[in-house]
Amino acid sequence: MKKRKEKIAEAIIESQKQKIVLMVQDCERHIELVKNTKEMDIQKQILQHYQKVLNTINDNPDSYGICVRCKGDIEVDRLEIMPTAVVCKKCS
Ligand SMILES: [Zn+2]
């Protein structure tokens, strides 16, 4: 039972990782096209956030999907829409 649950979690994390990798690539491409400095700063901050989440998944996959504020689980549907979410619905 526990093993099966872990397997599902691993599969979810792997697919979330793929999504975030694509988001990072999109963001990097976007930054190259941006002319406005203010917009570029915003995009760079977003990129940093994405990369931070990606590093977390790589270094400590168990902590992915845990809300940084209340330490509860982030809702799966929220992670589906926003793979880089670090807080749950209640804390956002
Ligand atoms: Zn929370």
PDB file of the backbone (N, CA, C, O) and the ligand in Angstrom, with CONECT records:
HET     ZN  A 101       1
ATOM      1  N   MET A   1       0.835  -1.205   0.000  1.00  0.00           N
ATOM      2  CA  MET A   1       0.000   0.000   0.000  1.00  0.00           C
ATOM      3  C   MET A   1       0.873   1.261   0.000  1.00  0.00           C
ATOM      4  O   MET A   1       0.708   2.155  -0.830  1.00  0.00           O
ATOM      5  N   LYS A   2       1.801   1.301   0.952  1.00  0.00           N
ATOM      6  CA  LYS A   2       2.657   2.479   1.058  1.00  0.00           C
ATOM      7  C   LYS A   2       3.539   2.616  -0.193  1.00  0.00           C
ATOM      8  O   LYS A   2       3.762   3.711  -0.709  1.00  0.00           O
ATOM      9  N   LYS A   3       4.029   1.459  -0.656  1.00  0.00           N
ATOM     10  CA  LYS A   3       4.895   1.447  -1.817  1.00  0.00           C
ATOM     11  C   LYS A   3       4.205   2.027  -3.050  1.00  0.00           C
ATOM     12  O   LYS A   3       4.777   2.809  -3.809  1.00  0.00           O
ATOM     13  N   ARG A   4       2.936   1.603  -3.215  1.00  0.00           N
ATOM     14  CA  ARG A   4       2.161   2.076  -4.352  1.00  0.00           C
ATOM     15  C   ARG A   4       1.997   3.592  -4.311  1.00  0.00           C
ATOM     16  O   ARG A   4       2.109   4.274  -5.329  1.00  0.00           O
ATOM     17  N   LYS A   5       1.729   4.098  -3.117  1.00  0.00           N
ATOM     18  CA  LYS A   5       1.551   5.536  -2.950  1.00  0.00           C
ATOM     19  C   LYS A   5       2.841   6.272  -3.323  1.00  0.00           C
ATOM     20  O   LYS A   5       2.811   7.305  -3.991  1.00  0.00           O
ATOM     21  N   GLU A   6       3.956   5.726  -2.885  1.00  0.00           N
ATOM     22  CA  GLU A   6       5.244   6.351  -3.196  1.00  0.00           C
ATOM     23  C   GLU A   6       5.510   6.379  -4.693  1.00  0.00           C
ATOM     24  O   GLU A   6       6.051   7.341  -5.239  1.00  0.00           O
ATOM     25  N   LYS A   7       5.108   5.281  -5.340  1.00  0.00           N
ATOM     26  CA  LYS A   7       5.306   5.189  -6.782  1.00  0.00           C
ATOM     27  C   LYS A   7       4.514   6.262  -7.522  1.00  0.00           C
ATOM     28  O   LYS A   7       5.022   6.900  -8.444  1.00  0.00           O
ATOM     29  N   ILE A   8       3.268   6.451  -7.107  1.00  0.00           N
ATOM     30  CA  ILE A   8       2.428   7.482  -7.712  1.00  0.00           C
ATOM     31  C   ILE A   8       3.065   8.854  -7.497  1.00  0.00           C
ATOM     32  O   ILE A   8       3.166   9.656  -8.426  1.00  0.00           O
ATOM     33  N   ALA A   9       3.486   9.109  -6.280  1.00  0.00           N
ATOM     34  CA  ALA A   9       4.097  10.397  -5.971  1.00  0.00           C
ATOM     35  C   ALA A   9       5.314  10.641  -6.846  1.00  0.00           C
ATOM     36  O   ALA A   9       5.517  11.746  -7.349  1.00  0.00           O
ATOM     37  N   GLU A  10       6.125   9.599  -7.027  1.00  0.00           N
ATOM     38  CA  GLU A  10       7.312   9.735  -7.874  1.00  0.00           C
ATOM     39  C   GLU A  10       6.945  10.112  -9.302  1.00  0.00           C
ATOM     40  O   GLU A  10       7.576  10.970  -9.920  1.00  0.00           O
ATOM     41  N   ALA A  11       5.901   9.444  -9.816  1.00  0.00           N
ATOM     42  CA  ALA A  11       5.458   9.723 -11.182  1.00  0.00           C
ATOM     43  C   ALA A  11       4.951  11.159 -11.303  1.00  0.00           C
ATOM     44  O   ALA A  11       5.216  11.843 -12.291  1.00  0.00           O
ATOM     45  N   ILE A  12       4.224  11.600 -10.288  1.00  0.00           N
ATOM     46  CA  ILE A  12       3.712  12.975 -10.314  1.00  0.00           C
ATOM     47  C   ILE A  12       4.875  13.954 -10.302  1.00  0.00           C
ATOM     48  O   ILE A  12       4.915  14.892 -11.098  1.00  0.00           O
ATOM     49  N   ILE A  13       5.818  13.732  -9.397  1.00  0.00           N
ATOM     50  CA  ILE A  13       6.954  14.643  -9.288  1.00  0.00           C
ATOM     51  C   ILE A  13       7.732  14.697 -10.599  1.00  0.00           C
ATOM     52  O   ILE A  13       8.163  15.765 -11.034  1.00  0.00           O
ATOM     53  N   GLU A  14       7.905  13.540 -11.219  1.00  0.00           N
ATOM     54  CA  GLU A  14       8.639  13.495 -12.490  1.00  0.00           C
ATOM     55  C   GLU A  14       7.922  14.315 -13.564  1.00  0.00           C
ATOM     56  O   GLU A  14       8.559  15.056 -14.314  1.00  0.00           O
ATOM     57  N   SER A  15       6.596  14.181 -13.637  1.00  0.00           N
ATOM     58  CA  SER A  15       5.863  14.930 -14.663  1.00  0.00           C
ATOM     59  C   SER A  15       5.840  16.421 -14.343  1.00  0.00           C
ATOM     60  O   SER A  15       5.871  17.256 -15.247  1.00  0.00           O
ATOM     61  N   GLN A  16       5.785  16.753 -13.046  1.00  0.00           N
ATOM     62  CA  GLN A  16       5.833  18.167 -12.657  1.00  0.00           C
ATOM     63  C   GLN A  16       7.189  18.761 -13.031  1.00  0.00           C
ATOM     64  O   GLN A  16       7.285  19.911 -13.460  1.00  0.00           O
ATOM     65  N   LYS A  17       8.236  17.950 -12.857  1.00  0.00           N
ATOM     66  CA  LYS A  17       9.587  18.401 -13.178  1.00  0.00           C
ATOM     67  C   LYS A  17       9.694  18.755 -14.665  1.00  0.00           C
ATOM     68  O   LYS A  17      10.256  19.783 -15.041  1.00  0.00           O
ATOM     69  N   GLN A  18       9.137  17.867 -15.494  1.00  0.00           N
ATOM     70  CA  GLN A  18       9.150  18.118 -16.948  1.00  0.00           C
ATOM     71  C   GLN A  18       8.467  19.441 -17.273  1.00  0.00           C
ATOM     72  O   GLN A  18       8.951  20.228 -18.087  1.00  0.00           O
ATOM     73  N   LYS A  19       7.322  19.666 -16.613  1.00  0.00           N
ATOM     74  CA  LYS A  19       6.575  20.903 -16.856  1.00  0.00           C
ATOM     75  C   LYS A  19       7.396  22.125 -16.476  1.00  0.00           C
ATOM     76  O   LYS A  19       7.437  23.116 -17.205  1.00  0.00           O
ATOM     77  N   ILE A  20       8.050  22.038 -15.318  1.00  0.00           N
ATOM     78  CA  ILE A  20       8.824  23.192 -14.850  1.00  0.00           C
ATOM     79  C   ILE A  20      10.023  23.439 -15.755  1.00  0.00           C
ATOM     80  O   ILE A  20      10.379  24.588 -16.015  1.00  0.00           O
ATOM     81  N   VAL A  21      10.650  22.364 -16.237  1.00  0.00           N
ATOM     82  CA  VAL A  21      11.775  22.519 -17.166  1.00  0.00           C
ATOM     83  C   VAL A  21      11.320  23.307 -18.398  1.00  0.00           C
ATOM     84  O   VAL A  21      12.028  24.194 -18.875  1.00  0.00           O
ATOM     85  N   LEU A  22      10.131  22.971 -18.905  1.00  0.00           N
ATOM     86  CA  LEU A  22       9.593  23.689 -20.064  1.00  0.00           C
ATOM     87  C   LEU A  22       9.298  25.153 -19.727  1.00  0.00           C
ATOM     88  O   LEU A  22       9.528  26.051 -20.537  1.00  0.00           O
ATOM     89  N   MET A  23       8.781  25.369 -18.510  1.00  0.00           N
ATOM     90  CA  MET A  23       8.489  26.735 -18.069  1.00  0.00           C
ATOM     91  C   MET A  23       9.772  27.564 -17.994  1.00  0.00           C
ATOM     92  O   MET A  23       9.786  28.737 -18.368  1.00  0.00           O
ATOM     93  N   VAL A  24      10.851  26.942 -17.506  1.00  0.00           N
ATOM     94  CA  VAL A  24      12.150  27.620 -17.425  1.00  0.00           C
ATOM     95  C   VAL A  24      12.633  27.985 -18.835  1.00  0.00           C
ATOM     96  O   VAL A  24      13.105  29.097 -19.072  1.00  0.00           O
ATOM     97  N   GLN A  25      12.511  27.040 -19.754  1.00  0.00           N
ATOM     98  CA  GLN A  25      12.959  27.285 -21.138  1.00  0.00           C
ATOM     99  C   GLN A  25      12.159  28.412 -21.782  1.00  0.00           C
ATOM    100  O   GLN A  25      12.721  29.285 -22.441  1.00  0.00           O
ATOM    101  N   ASP A  26      10.840  28.384 -21.584  1.00  0.00           N
ATOM    102  CA  ASP A  26       9.975  29.445 -22.111  1.00  0.00           C
ATOM    103  C   ASP A  26      10.383  30.803 -21.564  1.00  0.00           C
ATOM    104  O   ASP A  26      10.473  31.791 -22.292  1.00  0.00           O
ATOM    105  N   CYS A  27      10.629  30.823 -20.261  1.00  0.00           N
ATOM    106  CA  CYS A  27      10.978  32.067 -19.587  1.00  0.00           C
ATOM    107  C   CYS A  27      12.313  32.599 -20.109  1.00  0.00           C
ATOM    108  O   CYS A  27      12.455  33.800 -20.339  1.00  0.00           O
ATOM    109  N   GLU A  28      13.283  31.714 -20.295  1.00  0.00           N
ATOM    110  CA  GLU A  28      14.596  32.130 -20.809  1.00  0.00           C
ATOM    111  C   GLU A  28      14.461  32.714 -22.211  1.00  0.00           C
ATOM    112  O   GLU A  28      15.084  33.723 -22.542  1.00  0.00           O
ATOM    113  N   ARG A  29      13.641  32.067 -23.022  1.00  0.00           N
ATOM    114  CA  ARG A  29      13.391  32.546 -24.384  1.00  0.00           C
ATOM    115  C   ARG A  29      12.733  33.920 -24.341  1.00  0.00           C
ATOM    116  O   ARG A  29      13.080  34.823 -25.102  1.00  0.00           O
ATOM    117  N   HIS A  30      11.783  34.050 -23.438  1.00  0.00           N
ATOM    118  CA  HIS A  30      11.052  35.305 -23.279  1.00  0.00           C
ATOM    119  C   HIS A  30      12.008  36.436 -22.894  1.00  0.00           C
ATOM    120  O   HIS A  30      11.932  37.537 -23.439  1.00  0.00           O
ATOM    121  N   ILE A  31      12.909  36.150 -21.948  1.00  0.00           N
ATOM    122  CA  ILE A  31      13.856  37.164 -21.471  1.00  0.00           C
ATOM    123  C   ILE A  31      14.719  37.690 -22.625  1.00  0.00           C
ATOM    124  O   ILE A  31      15.033  38.879 -22.680  1.00  0.00           O
ATOM    125  N   GLU A  32      15.091  36.815 -23.522  1.00  0.00           N
ATOM    126  CA  GLU A  32      15.913  37.235 -24.668  1.00  0.00           C
ATOM    127  C   GLU A  32      15.186  38.238 -25.560  1.00  0.00           C
ATOM    128  O   GLU A  32      15.812  39.077 -26.206  1.00  0.00           O
ATOM    129  N   LEU A  33      13.863  38.140 -25.587  1.00  0.00           N
ATOM    130  CA  LEU A  33      13.079  39.004 -26.466  1.00  0.00           C
ATOM    131  C   LEU A  33      12.654  40.313 -25.810  1.00  0.00           C
ATOM    132  O   LEU A  33      12.298  41.280 -26.483  1.00  0.00           O
ATOM    133  N   VAL A  34      12.700  40.319 -24.480  1.00  0.00           N
ATOM    134  CA  VAL A  34      12.217  41.500 -23.757  1.00  0.00           C
ATOM    135  C   VAL A  34      13.174  42.676 -23.940  1.00  0.00           C
ATOM    136  O   VAL A  34      14.389  42.532 -23.804  1.00  0.00           O
ATOM    137  N   LYS A  35      12.603  43.848 -24.252  1.00  0.00           N
ATOM    138  CA  LYS A  35      13.440  45.044 -24.436  1.00  0.00           C
ATOM    139  C   LYS A  35      13.377  45.938 -23.198  1.00  0.00           C
ATOM    140  O   LYS A  35      14.342  46.612 -22.836  1.00  0.00           O
ATOM    141  N   ASN A  36      12.215  45.915 -22.572  1.00  0.00           N
ATOM    142  CA  ASN A  36      11.958  46.779 -21.437  1.00  0.00           C
ATOM    143  C   ASN A  36      12.652  46.244 -20.169  1.00  0.00           C
ATOM    144  O   ASN A  36      12.461  45.083 -19.807  1.00  0.00           O
ATOM    145  N   THR A  37      13.450  47.082 -19.498  1.00  0.00           N
ATOM    146  CA  THR A  37      14.228  46.629 -18.326  1.00  0.00           C
ATOM    147  C   THR A  37      13.344  46.194 -17.176  1.00  0.00           C
ATOM    148  O   THR A  37      13.641  45.218 -16.487  1.00  0.00           O
ATOM    149  N   LYS A  38      12.250  46.924 -16.968  1.00  0.00           N
ATOM    150  CA  LYS A  38      11.367  46.589 -15.853  1.00  0.00           C
ATOM    151  C   LYS A  38      10.756  45.193 -16.075  1.00  0.00           C
ATOM    152  O   LYS A  38      10.714  44.366 -15.165  1.00  0.00           O
ATOM    153  N   GLU A  39      10.296  44.961 -17.279  1.00  0.00           N
ATOM    154  CA  GLU A  39       9.716  43.669 -17.644  1.00  0.00           C
ATOM    155  C   GLU A  39      10.776  42.572 -17.519  1.00  0.00           C
ATOM    156  O   GLU A  39      10.485  41.448 -17.110  1.00  0.00           O
ATOM    157  N   MET A  40      12.008  42.925 -17.879  1.00  0.00           N
ATOM    158  CA  MET A  40      13.086  41.929 -17.798  1.00  0.00           C
ATOM    159  C   MET A  40      13.364  41.532 -16.350  1.00  0.00           C
ATOM    160  O   MET A  40      13.591  40.360 -16.053  1.00  0.00           O
ATOM    161  N   ASP A  41      13.344  42.520 -15.451  1.00  0.00           N
ATOM    162  CA  ASP A  41      13.552  42.229 -14.028  1.00  0.00           C
ATOM    163  C   ASP A  41      12.471  41.287 -13.514  1.00  0.00           C
ATOM    164  O   ASP A  41      12.750  40.344 -12.773  1.00  0.00           O
ATOM    165  N   ILE A  42      11.241  41.555 -13.915  1.00  0.00           N
ATOM    166  CA  ILE A  42      10.122  40.705 -13.476  1.00  0.00           C
ATOM    167  C   ILE A  42      10.337  39.277 -13.981  1.00  0.00           C
ATOM    168  O   ILE A  42      10.191  38.311 -13.232  1.00  0.00           O
ATOM    169  N   GLN A  43      10.685  39.163 -15.261  1.00  0.00           N
ATOM    170  CA  GLN A  43      10.884  37.839 -15.850  1.00  0.00           C
ATOM    171  C   GLN A  43      12.052  37.100 -15.190  1.00  0.00           C
ATOM    172  O   GLN A  43      12.006  35.884 -15.002  1.00  0.00           O
ATOM    173  N   LYS A  44      13.091  37.850 -14.845  1.00  0.00           N
ATOM    174  CA  LYS A  44      14.246  37.215 -14.189  1.00  0.00           C
ATOM    175  C   LYS A  44      13.889  36.703 -12.810  1.00  0.00           C
ATOM    176  O   LYS A  44      14.386  35.664 -12.376  1.00  0.00           O
ATOM    177  N   GLN A  45      13.017  37.442 -12.117  1.00  0.00           N
ATOM    178  CA  GLN A  45      12.567  36.990 -10.800  1.00  0.00           C
ATOM    179  C   GLN A  45      11.744  35.710 -10.932  1.00  0.00           C
ATOM    180  O   GLN A  45      11.889  34.774 -10.146  1.00  0.00           O
ATOM    181  N   ILE A  46      10.877  35.696 -11.945  1.00  0.00           N
ATOM    182  CA  ILE A  46      10.054  34.500 -12.196  1.00  0.00           C
ATOM    183  C   ILE A  46      10.972  33.316 -12.498  1.00  0.00           C
ATOM    184  O   ILE A  46      10.781  32.219 -11.973  1.00  0.00           O
ATOM    185  N   LEU A  47      11.963  33.554 -13.346  1.00  0.00           N
ATOM    186  CA  LEU A  47      12.906  32.497 -13.717  1.00  0.00           C
ATOM    187  C   LEU A  47      13.641  31.957 -12.485  1.00  0.00           C
ATOM    188  O   LEU A  47      13.822  30.750 -12.330  1.00  0.00           O
ATOM    189  N   GLN A  48      14.057  32.878 -11.617  1.00  0.00           N
ATOM    190  CA  GLN A  48      14.750  32.461 -10.390  1.00  0.00           C
ATOM    191  C   GLN A  48      13.858  31.567  -9.533  1.00  0.00           C
ATOM    192  O   GLN A  48      14.299  30.567  -8.967  1.00  0.00           O
ATOM    193  N   HIS A  49      12.584  31.964  -9.458  1.00  0.00           N
ATOM    194  CA  HIS A  49      11.635  31.171  -8.668  1.00  0.00           C
ATOM    195  C   HIS A  49      11.479  29.771  -9.260  1.00  0.00           C
ATOM    196  O   HIS A  49      11.506  28.780  -8.530  1.00  0.00           O
ATOM    197  N   TYR A  50      11.319  29.691 -10.570  1.00  0.00           N
ATOM    198  CA  TYR A  50      11.182  28.396 -11.238  1.00  0.00           C
ATOM    199  C   TYR A  50      12.406  27.522 -10.966  1.00  0.00           C
ATOM    200  O   TYR A  50      12.288  26.338 -10.652  1.00  0.00           O
ATOM    201  N   GLN A  51      13.590  28.140 -11.095  1.00  0.00           N
ATOM    202  CA  GLN A  51      14.821  27.369 -10.917  1.00  0.00           C
ATOM    203  C   GLN A  51      14.985  26.886  -9.484  1.00  0.00           C
ATOM    204  O   GLN A  51      15.522  25.807  -9.231  1.00  0.00           O
ATOM    205  N   LYS A  52      14.506  27.718  -8.540  1.00  0.00           N
ATOM    206  CA  LYS A  52      14.576  27.338  -7.138  1.00  0.00           C
ATOM    207  C   LYS A  52      13.708  26.097  -6.879  1.00  0.00           C
ATOM    208  O   LYS A  52      14.120  25.162  -6.192  1.00  0.00           O
ATOM    209  N   VAL A  53      12.497  26.117  -7.450  1.00  0.00           N
ATOM    210  CA  VAL A  53      11.593  24.974  -7.278  1.00  0.00           C
ATOM    211  C   VAL A  53      12.200  23.727  -7.930  1.00  0.00           C
ATOM    212  O   VAL A  53      12.123  22.624  -7.389  1.00  0.00           O
ATOM    213  N   LEU A  54      12.796  23.928  -9.088  1.00  0.00           N
ATOM    214  CA  LEU A  54      13.419  22.818  -9.807  1.00  0.00           C
ATOM    215  C   LEU A  54      14.576  22.228  -8.990  1.00  0.00           C
ATOM    216  O   LEU A  54      14.735  21.009  -8.918  1.00  0.00           O
ATOM    217  N   ASN A  55      15.369  23.092  -8.383  1.00  0.00           N
ATOM    218  CA  ASN A  55      16.465  22.621  -7.526  1.00  0.00           C
ATOM    219  C   ASN A  55      15.930  21.848  -6.335  1.00  0.00           C
ATOM    220  O   ASN A  55      16.495  20.829  -5.937  1.00  0.00           O
ATOM    221  N   THR A  56      14.831  22.341  -5.768  1.00  0.00           N
ATOM    222  CA  THR A  56      14.213  21.646  -4.639  1.00  0.00           C
ATOM    223  C   THR A  56      13.802  20.241  -5.046  1.00  0.00           C
ATOM    224  O   THR A  56      14.042  19.280  -4.316  1.00  0.00           O
ATOM    225  N   ILE A  57      13.182  20.124  -6.212  1.00  0.00           N
ATOM    226  CA  ILE A  57      12.747  18.800  -6.674  1.00  0.00           C
ATOM    227  C   ILE A  57      13.948  17.879  -6.849  1.00  0.00           C
ATOM    228  O   ILE A  57      13.886  16.703  -6.491  1.00  0.00           O
ATOM    229  N   ASN A  58      15.032  18.404  -7.392  1.00  0.00           N
ATOM    230  CA  ASN A  58      16.214  17.579  -7.627  1.00  0.00           C
ATOM    231  C   ASN A  58      16.923  17.191  -6.330  1.00  0.00           C
ATOM    232  O   ASN A  58      17.343  16.047  -6.160  1.00  0.00           O
ATOM    233  N   ASP A  59      17.051  18.164  -5.414  1.00  0.00           N
ATOM    234  CA  ASP A  59      17.819  17.925  -4.193  1.00  0.00           C
ATOM    235  C   ASP A  59      17.009  17.202  -3.125  1.00  0.00           C
ATOM    236  O   ASP A  59      17.529  16.356  -2.398  1.00  0.00           O
ATOM    237  N   ASN A  60      15.741  17.545  -3.042  1.00  0.00           N
ATOM    238  CA  ASN A  60      14.918  17.027  -1.951  1.00  0.00           C
ATOM    239  C   ASN A  60      13.479  16.828  -2.426  1.00  0.00           C
ATOM    240  O   ASN A  60      12.588  17.589  -2.048  1.00  0.00           O
ATOM    241  N   PRO A  61      13.252  15.807  -3.255  1.00  0.00           N
ATOM    242  CA  PRO A  61      11.929  15.615  -3.863  1.00  0.00           C
ATOM    243  C   PRO A  61      10.797  15.472  -2.841  1.00  0.00           C
ATOM    244  O   PRO A  61       9.643  15.777  -3.144  1.00  0.00           O
ATOM    245  N   ASP A  62      11.128  15.004  -1.623  1.00  0.00           N
ATOM    246  CA  ASP A  62      10.089  14.838  -0.604  1.00  0.00           C
ATOM    247  C   ASP A  62       9.468  16.165  -0.187  1.00  0.00           C
ATOM    248  O   ASP A  62       8.318  16.213   0.248  1.00  0.00           O
ATOM    249  N   SER A  63      10.235  17.236  -0.324  1.00  0.00           N
ATOM    250  CA  SER A  63       9.713  18.527   0.126  1.00  0.00           C
ATOM    251  C   SER A  63       8.868  19.207  -0.949  1.00  0.00           C
ATOM    252  O   SER A  63       8.254  20.242  -0.693  1.00  0.00           O
ATOM    253  N   TYR A  64       8.836  18.631  -2.150  1.00  0.00           N
ATOM    254  CA  TYR A  64       8.008  19.217  -3.199  1.00  0.00           C
ATOM    255  C   TYR A  64       6.536  18.985  -2.891  1.00  0.00           C
ATOM    256  O   TYR A  64       6.136  17.885  -2.508  1.00  0.00           O
ATOM    257  N   GLY A  65       5.733  20.035  -3.061  1.00  0.00           N
ATOM    258  CA  GLY A  65       4.297  19.894  -2.812  1.00  0.00           C
ATOM    259  C   GLY A  65       3.918  20.164  -1.366  1.00  0.00           C
ATOM    260  O   GLY A  65       2.758  20.011  -0.982  1.00  0.00           O
ATOM    261  N   ILE A  66       4.916  20.574  -0.549  1.00  0.00           N
ATOM    262  CA  ILE A  66       4.647  20.923   0.839  1.00  0.00           C
ATOM    263  C   ILE A  66       4.603  22.453   0.941  1.00  0.00           C
ATOM    264  O   ILE A  66       5.504  23.143   0.464  1.00  0.00           O
ATOM    265  N   CYS A  67       3.563  22.960   1.558  1.00  0.00           N
ATOM    266  CA  CYS A  67       3.394  24.402   1.710  1.00  0.00           C
ATOM    267  C   CYS A  67       4.491  24.972   2.614  1.00  0.00           C
ATOM    268  O   CYS A  67       4.728  24.456   3.706  1.00  0.00           O
ATOM    269  N   VAL A  68       5.163  26.043   2.153  1.00  0.00           N
ATOM    270  CA  VAL A  68       6.249  26.614   2.955  1.00  0.00           C
ATOM    271  C   VAL A  68       5.730  27.374   4.175  1.00  0.00           C
ATOM    272  O   VAL A  68       6.486  27.640   5.109  1.00  0.00           O
ATOM    273  N   ARG A  69       4.433  27.728   4.169  1.00  0.00           N
ATOM    274  CA  ARG A  69       3.887  28.468   5.315  1.00  0.00           C
ATOM    275  C   ARG A  69       3.343  27.538   6.383  1.00  0.00           C
ATOM    276  O   ARG A  69       3.781  27.591   7.532  1.00  0.00           O
ATOM    277  N   CYS A  70       2.372  26.666   6.012  1.00  0.00           N
ATOM    278  CA  CYS A  70       1.718  25.843   7.040  1.00  0.00           C
ATOM    279  C   CYS A  70       2.281  24.420   7.093  1.00  0.00           C
ATOM    280  O   CYS A  70       1.893  23.623   7.947  1.00  0.00           O
ATOM    281  N   LYS A  71       3.198  24.109   6.173  1.00  0.00           N
ATOM    282  CA  LYS A  71       3.825  22.774   6.094  1.00  0.00           C
ATOM    283  C   LYS A  71       2.833  21.663   5.742  1.00  0.00           C
ATOM    284  O   LYS A  71       3.153  20.480   5.859  1.00  0.00           O
ATOM    285  N   GLY A  72       1.649  22.041   5.316  1.00  0.00           N
ATOM    286  CA  GLY A  72       0.662  21.043   4.882  1.00  0.00           C
ATOM    287  C   GLY A  72       0.890  20.710   3.413  1.00  0.00           C
ATOM    288  O   GLY A  72       1.747  21.304   2.758  1.00  0.00           O
ATOM    289  N   ASP A  73       0.117  19.757   2.903  1.00  0.00           N
ATOM    290  CA  ASP A  73       0.235  19.392   1.485  1.00  0.00           C
ATOM    291  C   ASP A  73      -0.406  20.465   0.608  1.00  0.00           C
ATOM    292  O   ASP A  73      -1.486  20.969   0.915  1.00  0.00           O
ATOM    293  N   ILE A  74       0.265  20.802  -0.471  1.00  0.00           N
ATOM    294  CA  ILE A  74      -0.340  21.692  -1.455  1.00  0.00           C
ATOM    295  C   ILE A  74      -1.307  20.844  -2.285  1.00  0.00           C
ATOM    296  O   ILE A  74      -0.964  19.734  -2.691  1.00  0.00           O
ATOM    297  N   GLU A  75      -2.505  21.357  -2.537  1.00  0.00           N
ATOM    298  CA  GLU A  75      -3.523  20.613  -3.266  1.00  0.00           C
ATOM    299  C   GLU A  75      -2.996  20.193  -4.636  1.00  0.00           C
ATOM    300  O   GLU A  75      -2.338  20.971  -5.326  1.00  0.00           O
ATOM    301  N   VAL A  76      -3.300  18.933  -5.026  1.00  0.00           N
ATOM    302  CA  VAL A  76      -2.805  18.404  -6.302  1.00  0.00           C
ATOM    303  C   VAL A  76      -3.334  19.230  -7.489  1.00  0.00           C
ATOM    304  O   VAL A  76      -2.606  19.493  -8.446  1.00  0.00           O
ATOM    305  N   ASP A  77      -4.607  19.630  -7.410  1.00  0.00           N
ATOM    306  CA  ASP A  77      -5.154  20.425  -8.526  1.00  0.00           C
ATOM    307  C   ASP A  77      -4.449  21.764  -8.659  1.00  0.00           C
ATOM    308  O   ASP A  77      -4.301  22.291  -9.762  1.00  0.00           O
ATOM    309  N   ARG A  78      -4.010  22.316  -7.519  1.00  0.00           N
ATOM    310  CA  ARG A  78      -3.258  23.575  -7.560  1.00  0.00           C
ATOM    311  C   ARG A  78      -1.898  23.365  -8.239  1.00  0.00           C
ATOM    312  O   ARG A  78      -1.456  24.187  -9.040  1.00  0.00           O
ATOM    313  N   LEU A  79      -1.247  22.244  -7.898  1.00  0.00           N
ATOM    314  CA  LEU A  79       0.060  21.934  -8.496  1.00  0.00           C
ATOM    315  C   LEU A  79      -0.065  21.637  -9.990  1.00  0.00           C
ATOM    316  O   LEU A  79       0.848  21.903 -10.772  1.00  0.00           O
ATOM    317  N   GLU A  80      -1.226  21.076 -10.370  1.00  0.00           N
ATOM    318  CA  GLU A  80      -1.471  20.798 -11.790  1.00  0.00           C
ATOM    319  C   GLU A  80      -1.452  22.099 -12.593  1.00  0.00           C
ATOM    320  O   GLU A  80      -0.830  22.192 -13.651  1.00  0.00           O
ATOM    321  N   ILE A  81      -2.153  23.096 -12.055  1.00  0.00           N
ATOM    322  CA  ILE A  81      -2.258  24.385 -12.746  1.00  0.00           C
ATOM    323  C   ILE A  81      -0.957  25.165 -12.591  1.00  0.00           C
ATOM    324  O   ILE A  81      -0.488  25.821 -13.521  1.00  0.00           O
ATOM    325  N   MET A  82      -0.390  25.075 -11.394  1.00  0.00           N
ATOM    326  CA  MET A  82       0.797  25.864 -11.081  1.00  0.00           C
ATOM    327  C   MET A  82       1.890  24.965 -10.511  1.00  0.00           C
ATOM    328  O   MET A  82       2.037  24.868  -9.293  1.00  0.00           O
ATOM    329  N   PRO A  83       2.660  24.305 -11.381  1.00  0.00           N
ATOM    330  CA  PRO A  83       3.658  23.339 -10.878  1.00  0.00           C
ATOM    331  C   PRO A  83       4.697  23.957  -9.944  1.00  0.00           C
ATOM    332  O   PRO A  83       5.350  23.244  -9.181  1.00  0.00           O
ATOM    333  N   THR A  84       4.852  25.282 -10.002  1.00  0.00           N
ATOM    334  CA  THR A  84       5.872  25.907  -9.163  1.00  0.00           C
ATOM    335  C   THR A  84       5.293  26.510  -7.882  1.00  0.00           C
ATOM    336  O   THR A  84       5.979  27.265  -7.193  1.00  0.00           O
ATOM    337  N   ALA A  85       4.039  26.185  -7.557  1.00  0.00           N
ATOM    338  CA  ALA A  85       3.422  26.713  -6.340  1.00  0.00           C
ATOM    339  C   ALA A  85       4.192  26.234  -5.111  1.00  0.00           C
ATOM    340  O   ALA A  85       4.554  25.061  -5.020  1.00  0.00           O
ATOM    341  N   VAL A  86       4.445  27.154  -4.155  1.00  0.00           N
ATOM    342  CA  VAL A  86       5.128  26.773  -2.915  1.00  0.00           C
ATOM    343  C   VAL A  86       4.245  26.973  -1.685  1.00  0.00           C
ATOM    344  O   VAL A  86       4.643  26.646  -0.567  1.00  0.00           O
ATOM    345  N   VAL A  87       3.043  27.512  -1.902  1.00  0.00           N
ATOM    346  CA  VAL A  87       2.091  27.620  -0.787  1.00  0.00           C
ATOM    347  C   VAL A  87       0.747  27.000  -1.204  1.00  0.00           C
ATOM    348  O   VAL A  87       0.410  26.959  -2.387  1.00  0.00           O
ATOM    349  N   CYS A  88      -0.003  26.523  -0.216  1.00  0.00           N
ATOM    350  CA  CYS A  88      -1.295  25.903  -0.506  1.00  0.00           C
ATOM    351  C   CYS A  88      -2.357  26.975  -0.763  1.00  0.00           C
ATOM    352  O   CYS A  88      -2.076  28.169  -0.661  1.00  0.00           O
ATOM    353  N   LYS A  89      -3.559  26.550  -1.092  1.00  0.00           N
ATOM    354  CA  LYS A  89      -4.642  27.500  -1.396  1.00  0.00           C
ATOM    355  C   LYS A  89      -4.930  28.415  -0.207  1.00  0.00           C
ATOM    356  O   LYS A  89      -5.105  29.623  -0.366  1.00  0.00           O
ATOM    357  N   LYS A  90      -4.976  27.820   0.983  1.00  0.00           N
ATOM    358  CA  LYS A  90      -5.297  28.607   2.170  1.00  0.00           C
ATOM    359  C   LYS A  90      -4.252  29.700   2.438  1.00  0.00           C
ATOM    360  O   LYS A  90      -4.595  30.806   2.855  1.00  0.00           O
ATOM    361  N   CYS A  91      -3.004  29.383   2.200  1.00  0.00           N
ATOM    362  CA  CYS A  91      -1.919  30.318   2.525  1.00  0.00           C
ATOM    363  C   CYS A  91      -1.608  31.295   1.397  1.00  0.00           C
ATOM    364  O   CYS A  91      -0.865  32.255   1.603  1.00  0.00           O
ATOM    365  N   SER A  92      -2.160  31.069   0.218  1.00  0.00           N
ATOM    366  CA  SER A  92      -1.809  31.950  -0.902  1.00  0.00           C
ATOM    367  C   SER A  92      -2.590  33.263  -0.853  1.00  0.00           C
ATOM    368  O   SER A  92      -2.414  34.118  -1.721  1.00  0.00           O
TER     369      SER A  92
HETATM  370 ZN    ZN A 101      -0.391  26.351   3.595  1.00  0.00          ZN2+
END
